Structures are given as structure tokens and as C-alpha cells.
Amino acid sequence: MWDNPRLLHLAADALTGLAAVLFAAACEGGARLAGADETTCRSMHEFGLQLGLAFQIIDDVLDYDGD
């Protein structure tokens, strides 16, 4: 099932839409409030997306595993 790159991409997109957007907003917002330049703000937004995706994957695995 996961050997299909399109399916994997769609699954990643679905996960990104959940917690990752909130993490991205928090990271970018913090950078903006601190007076960071635009490049740093974009980098923090991307960092937040990746962090949120990792969080969501771990949360989903723990839900599935039951621990």
C-alpha cells in the first residue's frame, strides 16, 4: 500500500492539515513577534509544519498502539 508515492503524498497532506498548521502558526508567530526577518519567519513556519507532522504521526501511532 505505501509503495505508491501518490498515496503516500496524499496521506502526508492529510496529516499536515491537522496539527501541523497550528505548530506552524505558533512558530512563525513567535518569530514575527520577536522581530525576525521574512526569511527566518518562513523558515520557522516550515519548521513548525515539520514538527507538527512529526507530532501527529507519533500521536496516531500511539493511538493505534494503545500506549
C-alpha positions as CSV (number, residue, x, y, z in Angstrom):
1,M,0.0,0.0,0.0
2,W,2.7,2.5,1.0
3,D,4.8,1.8,-2.1
4,N,2.6,4.1,-4.1
5,P,4.2,7.6,-4.0
6,R,0.9,9.3,-4.8
7,L,-0.9,7.6,-1.9
8,L,2.0,8.4,0.5
9,H,1.8,12.1,-0.6
10,L,-1.9,12.2,-0.1
11,A,-1.5,10.7,3.4
12,A,1.1,13.2,4.3
13,D,-1.1,16.0,3.1
14,A,-4.0,14.8,5.3
15,L,-1.7,14.6,8.3
16,T,-0.2,18.0,7.6
17,G,-3.6,19.6,7.7
18,L,-4.2,18.6,11.3
19,A,-1.8,19.7,14.0
20,A,1.0,20.9,11.7
21,V,-0.8,24.1,10.8
22,L,-1.1,25.1,14.4
23,F,2.5,24.3,15.1
24,A,3.5,26.4,12.0
25,A,1.4,29.3,13.1
26,A,2.9,29.2,16.6
27,C,6.5,29.0,15.3
28,E,6.0,31.7,12.7
29,G,4.1,33.9,15.0
30,G,6.8,33.7,17.6
31,A,9.4,34.7,15.1
32,R,7.3,37.7,13.9
33,L,6.7,38.9,17.4
34,A,10.5,38.7,18.0
35,G,11.1,40.9,15.0
36,A,12.7,38.3,12.8
37,D,13.2,38.9,9.1
38,E,11.0,37.4,6.5
39,T,13.4,34.6,5.6
40,T,13.5,33.5,9.2
41,C,9.7,33.7,9.6
42,R,9.3,31.4,6.5
43,S,11.9,29.0,7.9
44,M,10.1,28.9,11.3
45,H,6.8,28.3,9.5
46,E,8.4,25.3,7.7
47,F,9.9,24.1,10.9
48,G,6.5,24.2,12.6
49,L,4.9,22.2,9.8
50,Q,7.5,19.5,10.1
51,L,7.3,19.5,13.9
52,G,3.5,19.3,13.7
53,L,3.7,16.5,11.2
54,A,6.1,14.5,13.4
55,F,3.8,15.2,16.4
56,Q,0.7,14.0,14.5
57,I,2.5,10.8,13.3
58,I,3.6,9.9,16.9
59,D,0.1,10.7,18.2
60,D,-1.5,8.5,15.6
61,V,0.9,5.6,16.2
62,L,0.3,5.8,20.0
63,D,-3.5,5.8,19.3
64,Y,-3.1,2.7,17.2
65,D,-0.7,1.0,19.5
66,G,-2.7,1.9,22.6
67,D,0.1,3.1,24.8
